Amino acid sequence: MGIGCWAIGGPAFEKDGTPIGWGDVKDENSIAGLNAAIDMGITLFDTSNMYGTGHSESLIGQVIKGRRDKVVLSSKFGWVFDPATRTKLGWDVSPSYIRESLEGSLKRLGTDYLDVYFLHVPFVDKDDTAEIRETLEALVAEGKIRTYGWSTDEVEKARVFAPGAHCNVIQYSENIFEDNAEMIALCEEYGLAGFNRAPLAMGMLTGKFKTDTTLKDNDIRGKNAPEYMKFFKDGKPAPEFLTRVEAIREILTEGGRTPAQGALGWLWARSGCTIPIPGFKTEKQVADNVKAMEFGALTKRQMEEIDRILKEA
């Protein structure tokens, strides 16, 4: 398991003001959570230069100073942004901008190489990726990155990266409510690690939300959420997903698990390639997620029961 570091970047926005961050977060809580993760044995930290327009990377850089050899760092490129206003301005995947972005990430993280470097723009045409992959292979040869991949939910796009000599990872959404069976099959076919974005369905699978929960306006899940946000509507948890969580809560919490721990166990049972990267805002959330490893994967019976209940829901 890794730790996702999107939320700790704090607020960020599209040019039209649509939030693309997780709202307000205190740096001291973020730093405490990162330190706790390392102390509890977590070695993988996934971030992006777009998370808080560099702020997430800067926080990680502070925490890993003097212990770079203890962690695996994953970051992403492709978006153009203004850090002063925390605004996304567009995208650029030219070789020169990939290199410029990498140097910025390395500086903020306080390191001279990345373990994993992801293309972060999902809508790049798969037929236009040859130059991107060539640039990434060159960066591997130069020792700037160790491996690379694409953060995308589209299997055909991942497939054009998968044969790359140093492509070893694909990042995609995967959770109990969003099972991307084709992507899992691709990862298994090519022997790739699958970093699971949204392993807790943007927090829905933690079981903490109620019908009257209201998210802040600067949270990507709030009332100004982008159209693709399906787990939350009008700043509140979507009722249909609250119902589904309650329907499977008893199974997720068998044996003393929390709902989040059960949801992570579902991912490990789904495939040997899956590596969930749950996000956090507090040290308590990190501890809850990490403890899931003590329970491990769900059983075949539990997986079948969850599948049956959700099909009937």
NORJO-V567492 format. One record per pair of residues at least 4 apart in sequence whose ideal C-beta (glycine too) atoms are under 8 Angstrom apart, sorted by the first residue. I is the first residue (numbers start at 1). GAP is how many residues later the second one is. Records with the same first field share a line. If there is no record, write none. Layout:
# NORJO-V567492
I=GAP / GAP
This chain:
# NORJO-V567492
1=41 / 43 / 263 / 274 / 275 / 276 / 277 / 288 / 289 / 291 / 292
2=40 / 41 / 42 / 43 / 44 / 70 / 72 / 193 / 273 / 274 / 275
3=30 / 31 / 34 / 39 / 41 / 42 / 43 / 274 / 275 / 276 / 277 / 283 / 286
4=42 / 193 / 273 / 274 / 275 / 276
5=4 / 29 / 40 / 41 / 42 / 46 / 51 / 54 / 55 / 274
6=15 / 16 / 41 / 42 / 45 / 50 / 273
7=14 / 15 / 18 / 272 / 273 / 274
8=17 / 19 / 22 / 25 / 26 / 43 / 44 / 47 / 48 / 51 / 271 / 272 / 273
9=12 / 13 / 38 / 41 / 42 / 43 / 44 / 46 / 47
10=11 / 12 / 13 / 14 / 15 / 42 / 45 / 76
11=8 / 10 / 12 / 13 / 41 / 75 / 207
12=7 / 8 / 9 / 38 / 39 / 40 / 41 / 69 / 74 / 75 / 76
13=4 / 5 / 6 / 7 / 8 / 72 / 73 / 74 / 75 / 205
14=4 / 5 / 6 / 73 / 74 / 212
15=72 / 73 / 74
17=207
18=206 / 207 / 208
19=4 / 198 / 199 / 200 / 201 / 203 / 205 / 206
20=30 / 68 / 200 / 206
21=30 / 31 / 65 / 197 / 198 / 199
22=197 / 198 / 199 / 257 / 259
23=192 / 193 / 195 / 196 / 197 / 199
24=192 / 194
25=4 / 5 / 256
26=4
27=4 / 32
28=4
29=4 / 252 / 253 / 254
30=4 / 29 / 251
31=4 / 28 / 31 / 32
32=4 / 250 / 251
33=4 / 247 / 248 / 249 / 250 / 252 / 253
34=4 / 11 / 25 / 26 / 29
35=4 / 28
36=4 / 247 / 250 / 251
37=5 / 8 / 249 / 253
38=4 / 5 / 25 / 26 / 29 / 32 / 33
40=246 / 247 / 250
41=249
42=244 / 248
43=27 / 28 / 29
44=27 / 28 / 30 / 231 / 233
45=15 / 19 / 26 / 27 / 28 / 29
46=28 / 29 / 70 / 125 / 149 / 231
47=4 / 9 / 10 / 13 / 26 / 27 / 28 / 29
48=8 / 9 / 27 / 28 / 29 / 31 / 70 / 72
49=4 / 5 / 8 / 26 / 27 / 28 / 30 / 32 / 52 / 55 / 56 / 59
50=26 / 29 / 31 / 38 / 70
51=4 / 5 / 6
52=4 / 34
53=28 / 29 / 30 / 33 / 34 / 35
54=4 / 29 / 50 / 54
55=4
56=4
57=4 / 18 / 48 / 51 / 52
58=4 / 50
59=4
60=4 / 13 / 49
61=4 / 47 / 48 / 49 / 50
62=48
64=4 / 6 / 7 / 9 / 45 / 46 / 47
65=45
67=4
68=42 / 43
72=43 / 44
73=36 / 38 / 41 / 42 / 43
74=40 / 41 / 42 / 43 / 44 / 95 / 121
75=30 / 34 / 39 / 41 / 42 / 43
76=41 / 42 / 43 / 44 / 75
77=16 / 20 / 21 / 24 / 25 / 28 / 40 / 41 / 42 / 43
78=13 / 14 / 15 / 23 / 41 / 42 / 43 / 46
79=9 / 11 / 12 / 41 / 42
80=8 / 9 / 10 / 11 / 12 / 17
81=5 / 6 / 7 / 8
82=4 / 5 / 7
91=30
92=5
93=4 / 5 / 26 / 28 / 31 / 39
94=4
95=4 / 36 / 37 / 39 / 40
96=4
97=4
98=4 / 34 / 37 / 38 / 41
99=4 / 36 / 40
100=4
101=4
102=4 / 12 / 15 / 37 / 42 / 43
103=4
104=4
105=4 / 9
106=5 / 6 / 7 / 8 / 38
109=5
112=32
113=30 / 31 / 32 / 33
114=30 / 31 / 32
115=30 / 31 / 32
116=29 / 30 / 31 / 32 / 33 / 52 / 53
117=19 / 22 / 28 / 30 / 31 / 32
118=30 / 31 / 32 / 33 / 51 / 53
119=5 / 10 / 13 / 29 / 30 / 31 / 32 / 33 / 42
120=31
122=29 / 30 / 31 / 32 / 35
124=4 / 5 / 8 / 33
125=4
126=28 / 30 / 31 / 33 / 34
128=4
129=4 / 28 / 31 / 32
130=4
131=4
132=4
133=4 / 15 / 27 / 28 / 31 / 34
134=4
135=4
136=4 / 9 / 12 / 28 / 30 / 31
137=4 / 27 / 28 / 29
138=4
139=5 / 6 / 9
140=4 / 5 / 6 / 7 / 8 / 25 / 26
146=20
147=19 / 20 / 21 / 22
148=13 / 16 / 18 / 19 / 20 / 21
149=9 / 12 / 18 / 19 / 20 / 21 / 22 / 43 / 46
150=7 / 8 / 11 / 20 / 21
151=19 / 20 / 21 / 44 / 46
152=5 / 6 / 18 / 19 / 20
153=19 / 20 / 27 / 30
154=4
155=4 / 25 / 27 / 28 / 31
156=4
157=4
158=4 / 12 / 14 / 25 / 28
159=27
161=6 / 9
162=5 / 8 / 24 / 27 / 28 / 30
163=4 / 27
167=25
168=23 / 24 / 25
169=23 / 24 / 25 / 26
170=13 / 16 / 17 / 22 / 23 / 24 / 25
171=23 / 24 / 25 / 26 / 106
172=8 / 11 / 22 / 23 / 24 / 25
173=5 / 7 / 23 / 24 / 25
174=4 / 5 / 6 / 9 / 10 / 20 / 22 / 23 / 24 / 25 / 93 / 96 / 100 / 102
175=4 / 21 / 23 / 24 / 25 / 26 / 30 / 88 / 91 / 92
176=25 / 29 / 72 / 87 / 90 / 130 / 134
177=24 / 27 / 28 / 54 / 64 / 67 / 133
178=20 / 23
179=91
180=4
181=4
182=4
183=4 / 11
184=4 / 10 / 86 / 87 / 89 / 90
185=4
186=4 / 6
187=4 / 5 / 6 / 7 / 84 / 86
188=83 / 84 / 85
192=81
193=80 / 82
194=77 / 79 / 80 / 81
195=80 / 82
196=71 / 78 / 79 / 80 / 81
197=80
198=4
199=6 / 64 / 65 / 68 / 77 / 78 / 79
200=4 / 5 / 6 / 60 / 63 / 64 / 78
201=4 / 30 / 40 / 62
202=18 / 19 / 27 / 29 / 30
203=5 / 6 / 18 / 28
204=5 / 27 / 28 / 33 / 37 / 38 / 41
205=40 / 47 / 54 / 55 / 58
206=52 / 53 / 54 / 57
207=38 / 42 / 45 / 51 / 52 / 53
209=4 / 28 / 33 / 36
210=27 / 32
211=25 / 26 / 28 / 31
212=24
213=23 / 24
214=21 / 22
215=4 / 6 / 7 / 8 / 17 / 20 / 21
216=6
217=5 / 6 / 7 / 18
218=4
219=6
220=5 / 6 / 9
221=4 / 8 / 10 / 11 / 14
222=10 / 13
223=11 / 12
224=11
225=4 / 7 / 8 / 10
229=4
230=8 / 11
231=6 / 7 / 10
232=4 / 5 / 6
233=5
237=4 / 5
238=4
239=4
240=4
241=4
242=4
243=4 / 70
244=4 / 66 / 69
245=4 / 14
247=62 / 63 / 66
248=4 / 58 / 61 / 62
249=4 / 10
250=4
251=11 / 51 / 54 / 55 / 58
252=5 / 7 / 9 / 10 / 11 / 13 / 14 / 54
253=4 / 5 / 6 / 9
254=8 / 48
255=40
256=39
257=4 / 5 / 8 / 35 / 38
258=4 / 30 / 33
259=4
260=4 / 18 / 28 / 29 / 32
261=4 / 27 / 28 / 30 / 31 / 34
262=4 / 36
263=4
264=4 / 12 / 14 / 25 / 28
265=4 / 27 / 30 / 31 / 32 / 33 / 37
266=4 / 32 / 36 / 37 / 40
267=7 / 9
268=6 / 8 / 28 / 29 / 30
269=28 / 29 / 30 / 31 / 33 / 34
270=4 / 33
278=7 / 11
280=5 / 6 / 9
281=4
282=4
283=4
284=4
285=4
286=4
287=4
288=4
291=4
298=4 / 5 / 8
299=4
300=4
301=4
302=4
303=4
304=4
305=4
306=4
307=4
308=4
309=4
